Amino acid sequence: MDSPLKHHFDPAERPDCLDVSPERLNPMTAAQLERELEAALEAMTEGYGNPSSGYALGQAAAAALKEHRAAVAGRLGCAPEELVFTSCGTEGDNWAVRAAADYGRRKGRHIITTAIEHAAVLEPVKALAAQGYEVTYLKPDRSGHVSPDALRAALRPDTVLVSMMLVNNELGTLLPVAEAAQAIRDAGSPALLHCDAVQAFLKVPFTPAELGVDLLTLSGHKIRAPKGIGVQYIRRGLNLKPLLTGGGQEGGLRPGTEPTAQAAALAAACAAWEGDYPARIQELKEYALGSLSAVPGLEIVSRGDAPHICAVSLPGYPSEMLVRELSDRGVYVSSGSACHRGKPSHVFAALGLPKRTLMGVLRVSFSPESTRADVDALAGGLTEITKTRIAAR
């Protein structure tokens, strides 16, 4: 009998999610997960010293934390000292937005972002707007792409922050972050450039230097690390206001006892992520788009530029109903980011979709563990739902 989690490739988190049903894990995958769990367990049971303390066990923990930071930096392509451990992407985004505004407070009060950013960017930007900042929201086209020309046109002498994600978490589209960096340089703008790269890390190729960003936010659970660990890249030489006050950890930028177990698991997850994963996921997504196109009435909303995210719609079928009925069939997708908590997705609304299409949108994501059987279950479930609705008329 199949596990109820057998077809588990998007549990409506700000995803990607991993199904750990025993029958879904091949030996290599199980070994990778075991390495991540063992790394965290070792840090909690053997290397449990406080890294900020002077005794031997604490200094050993500090040395291990230094190694973990270097491991993550190696996969990101930056210097270890440019990374600060955080609790999640939301923390990093909030910190970046507020710190950049504070950094440029004497130069201006204008912010540029996009209408399809994660709420972790849009909400602190909204709070700054309430304090007198002027905000320009770049709108996407119908395919979910943002024009670099629109960014260039929006730049002003008083622009102090541009915040643009690299991969949209609901559409899978790539945004022109590198082009934004070039536009800022060409304009001689004082603006700092922040990038939410939560959905991009290890799935599309980039380094902070290649993008030209000042600040970049990552979240560990997108690559199989535990929830509760993230990373903030801060360009070398950029002196930001600390996130918190009260201690000297993380170079004084994020005080608080360091998350040694989570950092160990994140480093292990970085090491375990294989280079062929993106191509494998992309191939499966293309299979899914072909299979889903055969579902009666289904529309492809976004094919996604990134390998692991696409969006579809069954016009006239409420998204939340589809999510529930698919869940009953053991297939887990979402109607948007988990952070919406049941509210309509601002991302899909920004595309200007017809109301019937908008109400039936589903966001589908894939992990290295997703299979064609998962895709078949999704397409079959949606087909069954449409047939049931037609029969009931």
Secondary structure, 3 states (H helix, E strand, C coil): CCCCCCEECCCCCCCCCCCCCHHHCCHHHHHHHHHHHHHHHHHHHCCCCCCCCCCHHHHHHHHHHHHHHHHHHHHHCCCHHHEEEECCHHHHHHHHHHHHHHHCCCCCCEEEEECCCCHHHHHHHHHHHHCCCEEEEECCCCCCCCCHHHHHHHCCCCEEEEECCCECCCCCCECCHHHHHHHHHHHCCCCEEEEECCCCCCCCCCCHHHHCCCEEEEEHHHHCCCCCCEEEEECCCCCCCCCCCCCCCHHHCCCCCCCHHHHHHHHHHHHHCCCCHHHHHHHHHHHHHHHHCCCCCCEEEECCCCCCEEEEECCCCCHHHHHHHHHHCCEECECCCHHHCCCCCHHHHHCCCCHHHHHCEEEEECCCCCCHHHHHHHHHHHHHHHHHHHHHC
